[in-house]
Structure formats: structure tokens, C-alpha cells
Amino acid sequence: MSWKDTAEPLLVRMPAVRRPEGHVPFKRKLAWTGGVLVLYFFLTNVKLFGLDIDASQQVFGRFGSILASGQGSIMQLGIGPIVTASIVLQLLGGANLLGLNTQDDPRDQILYQGLQKLLVLVMICLTGIPMVFAANFLPPDAAVAQSLGIGTTGVQALIFAQMFVGGVLILFMDEVISKWGVGSGIGLFIVAGVSQRLLGGLLSTPFIGNQNGIVYTWYLYITGQQATGSLFTASGIQTLFLSPGGGRLLALITTVLIFSIVVYAESVRVEIPLSNARVKGARGRFPVKLIYASVLPMILVRALQANIQFLGRILDQQLANLPGWIGTYNNAGQPVSGVFYYLAPIQSPGDWMWFLDATTQPVWQILVRIGVDLTFMLIGGAIFAVFWVETTDMGPEATAKQIHNSGMQIPGFRQNVGVIEKVLERYIPQVTVIGGALVGLLAVMANMMGTIGNVSGTGLLLTVSITYKLYEEIAEEQLMEMHPMMRQMFG
């Protein structure tokens, strides 16, 4: 008996959002998407009951924007468990250890979806329990424990229960958008969180937020209420370009540059001509984009790094005499030496600009850390892009079947799935690897230069790309709504 036969009774009973039986009108899709987004924003402002907010620590740090996490709220875990479960499944699927044919076998498709949900529940526990009970990142409020009469452990259990509910809610919110809305729930949650930080970094004032936004800061410069120092000195240039309380011109330039590069990269593509064998004169093109696998696999790479750092912080909390070669942490919970320092990604200019006295680390250690981060992102981006393409039916074989089933063929070639697949194999594997590595390089460069609102470079990269794809999907939905025959032709 295989593992599929053993696990099937459990996996097929995992709760799921029902798929629509027919076509969902575009306006209804927008309504579902908007409703879920409003619910997400609401839940990020629902604080965990029983949590000592003042004593709580930032668990994910600047990874929080990528994981759509709401610090201290019921959305504390964000999409972290979903992404971690996807990493495990993609690694197992890439090594062909699952033995599931998710392309052609309906039974295996159901088992895969059930296994994914089960893994998400497991990851919620594996992430939330150490966060609450072991590492004490989210300490219980003693006053609440006394008033309820359940003790500290009871309040901790209550906090974890709320986090568990939040993790399950975000899982089904993602599924609702995927089946009934527009785009991907995970992508939209990332866009929502990053956009909130970008607007805060751009427009915040002393009355809104903890520090001045770029617009308000330059208003102070122009009106003479804040001095910049001489522009011809190192301190003056550093104030205008880098200082968190200064002009932050470098962050503004980086944000605009990343936006432009991603939009340009999304438009770079190889277009394979198609014609319809049944409808004379009906032609189309299949685009193989430079960023073919999208930037979503980068979430998996950064989530893997976040989990590594989370493990390091737990070890630092639990082991009083952590060997120095493993990792040494400062009061802010950041690694300053050891293996975990080199595995920590560069998050801001202050992490590596030794020539401006932005960091006290030896130069050779900084260079090694940059090299490790760059290697991790380039190789990881390429590998996870390949896994993503294969598991989301975007590979040559699955794409060839989709084209053939729609009645399309490549002009000048026989109407055969194998022929279409061979043509696609000339482009898709190579473009997938190049695009994945390119996204990894852009993410590292954006982090090194800094961005508006202190969002991570990866978060900005994801936001721009997801927004661009959402725009394309909305345009396609509107086109299909206006011309129903096209929906019947292309499915």
C-alpha cells in the first residue's frame, strides 16, 4: 500500500473553498477581491488578546513585508506557513518523491491540494509554537493572566490559538481570491502590505508615523526649517542621500529605478506565433517572457532565508552559551558574527557601506556576506523558478497540451503536441533560469541601495511585478467579458 492510499481518507476531507460552477462575471470577481483585501487590512489591526505589546519583539524584521505579516496582530504569521509549505512541496516534487501526477490525474490533484493544506497547518504550529512558548518573542501580559486566572501558560496558549486561527483564515482568503477573484491572494497581500509602507515612507509627517516621509522632509529643507549642511562635504551628501532623517535620495532613486527595470523586463519576451486549425484567419501569439516564472519564486527564496534567521534567533534565546562560530547577536536581535551573520541577507545600505562608517564590521566579513547573499539569491532564484514552472503547469509539456487542446498550432509545423513541446523546449527552460537569476540579482541590488519606507528590495520587486501582472489579468478579463467567443476559444 502506497502513502497515497494511506493518506487519502484524510487529504480528501481537508476543507476547501468550492470552485465556481460556471463563469464568474468580472464585477463579481472584483467584489470578492476587494472584500478579501478589506478583511485582510482589518485583521492586521486586530491585536492578539493577552499579548504584552510593549515587550513584544519584531519576529520577522524586514522580512515582514514579504510575508505579509502584521506584527502583534492575528495576522502575525502572515503567508509564512503557506510559503514554507510550498517550499517543502516543491523540493519533494522536484526530487520526484511524491509520485503525484498533478497534470493529468484528477485524484492526484486532489491529494496534492489536500497535502498542501495539511502542510500549512503543520507549518503554522512549527512556526507559532516556538514564537510564543520557546523564544518569548510574543510575551503574555501578566495583568491579563491574573485577571483571567489561567496563568502565563494559559495566556500563551490563548495567543497561539489566535495566531492559528489567523493562519487558517489567510489560507482560505488566498483560496477565495484564487478561485473567485482576480490574481493571487498571496500576491495581493504582499502588495497591500508593501504599498502601505511605501505610502508611509513617502507621505508620513510627525503627526502620522514615527518619522518624516520624503515629501515632508524636503518641505522642511525648502522652507529652511531643517538644514542639510554643505553639499560639498561628505556629511552633507550622506545626509541627503542616506540618512533616515535626511533626504533619502538614494532610496527614492532606487525605488524609481526598480520600478522601471521590472516594467521593462516584463515587456521583454519571445513571441511564438499560433494559428487556429478550426477557425481560418484566427491567429495569436504565445509570449515567453524574460521573467517567465514571475517573481513569486523569490518569495520562496526569501522565506527560506527568513526561516534560517528565525532558527538562529531561537537558538540564541534558548542556548545561553551559543558558540561564537554559530552566531553572535546584538541587543536588537541581529547577528553580528558567525555562520548566521554570513547567511543573513543584506537589508539596507547601513549593512555594507563601510566607507561611510555605516557599519563597524571588518570589510572582509562584509564582502563575504555580500557574496553569500548574491550566490544564494542567484542560484536559489533559478532553482525555485524551475520548480515553480514545473509545479504550476507552465513547463513545455503542460503548456504544449494547453495550446493543443485550445485548437491552436504553430504555423509551418504539424498539429501535434510533441511538435509544439519541442518548439517550447527551445525557449522556456533557458528563459526560466535566466529570469530567476535576474530577479535574484535585482532583489539583492535593491536591498543594498535601500527603498522608500524601508521596505525590502525584494518586497518592492514583488509589488511592482505582481501589480503589473494584475493589470494584465484585469485587461484580459475585461476583453473576455466584452467578447465571450474568445473565452470559449481560449478557455
Phi, psi and omega in degrees: 000128181279169179295333180294318179294324181289317186272347186303316180303327180278314187293324181287346180261004177294132182299145182213155175281129182294137177284148176295140183284332180224200180290133176264120180303150184300318181296324178291324176299316178297322180296315178298315182297313180296320180297317179293321178296318177298318178298320179298313179298322179297314183292329178291347178254003175269105184286150179293121179291132180094358181272137173276094187300318184293329182266354182288153182247153173292115185281310185264350180060227182281356171287345185301324181292325180288324183270005179053041184269140174253103186303125177076007182251178178295342176267028183305319183280339180058218180269008182308308179299323179295316182292317179297319177297322178295322178300312181299314182295321181292322177293317179293319179292322179296327177274002179058040180267345182275328182067034181251133176258090185279356181273318189242339186260112180300324180297315179294328177296317179294318179296321180295316179295320177294320178296322179297316179296318179298317178296324178298316178298320178296318181292328175301316179291315183293334178270316186285321183297310177297326181297324184265314189266324187264304187278343180061033175290331182239079186289146179284154178277121183298325181295320179293319179299321180289319182291325180276340180069030182246000178077171182296317181297323178296319178293322177299318178297323179294319178296315180296321180299320178293319177296322179297316178298319178297319178296321178290321180298316182291332176297314182281332174296320177297320181290324178298314181294319182297325184262328187243348184245206182244130177084200180250136179299316180302314180297318181293324178294322177295314179301318181298312181293316181292318180299322178298318180289322179298315179295322177296316180292338182268322191243355186294151179233175177304339180270345180230107179097175184270343180215164182289140172282171183299316182299313182291324179298314179290334172297319178294321178296313185295322181276358178079010180281348178219131182267145179260347189082178181288134179288348183264012176244158180298322181292323179294317178296318180296322180297315183288324188264328191238328190299132178301330178263005182257211186284334180050045180296324181298320178296320179294315179297316180299317181299313179295319182295315179297318178303313183293317182296317182294316179298319178295315181297326178293335181270348178280123185202159169254124184256121179265120183292144179227151174222153181267126183288336184265330183249109182293132179090349179280116182231159178201184179220141175257114184274129171254098187285158176300316175263070188295319183276006185065184180264000182299325175301337178294333175300319182295320181294312180293325178295324176297318177296320180297320179293324177297315179292325177297319177298318179298319180291324177295316178299321180294325179286323188270329182256114184293325182245064178292124181306139184300329182289338177282314179170139173240133186245147176270185183293337180276002180080019180257137178290137181241352176197172178085184184300317183292336174292316181289334179275350179283130181290154172291125185250340184200166178303328181295345180280345186218347184280074181294333184287349175249017181057031179281343180216152181260003181289148173301146185300319183296325178292321178297316181295321177296318180296319177298317180297318179295315180297316180296316179296316180301316184285321180294308182291315180297319178299317180293315183295312182289333174295318178296314179299318182298315181298319182288323185274347179252018177058041176250002180287172182303317183295310182294320180294321179298320178295319180296317179296316182294318181293334178280357179087008181266158176211166178270122182303136179091355179238156178295149179281084185215138181299317181298323179294315179298319181298319180296323178293316181294328180294344177287337188242309192301309182300316182293315181294324179299313181294314181297315180296318179297317178293322180297317179297320177299317178297315179298321180296317179294315181297320179295320177296319182294325182275336182088156182223168178296139176075009180058025172286153180290154177300323178296319179298318178295317179301313180297317183298313181297313183293317180295319179297319179296315180293325177296321176299316179296319181292321178296318178298320179293319179297319179295321178296316179295326180291324181282330183232084183303332180297327179293324178294322178292327183285316186260354173086000000 
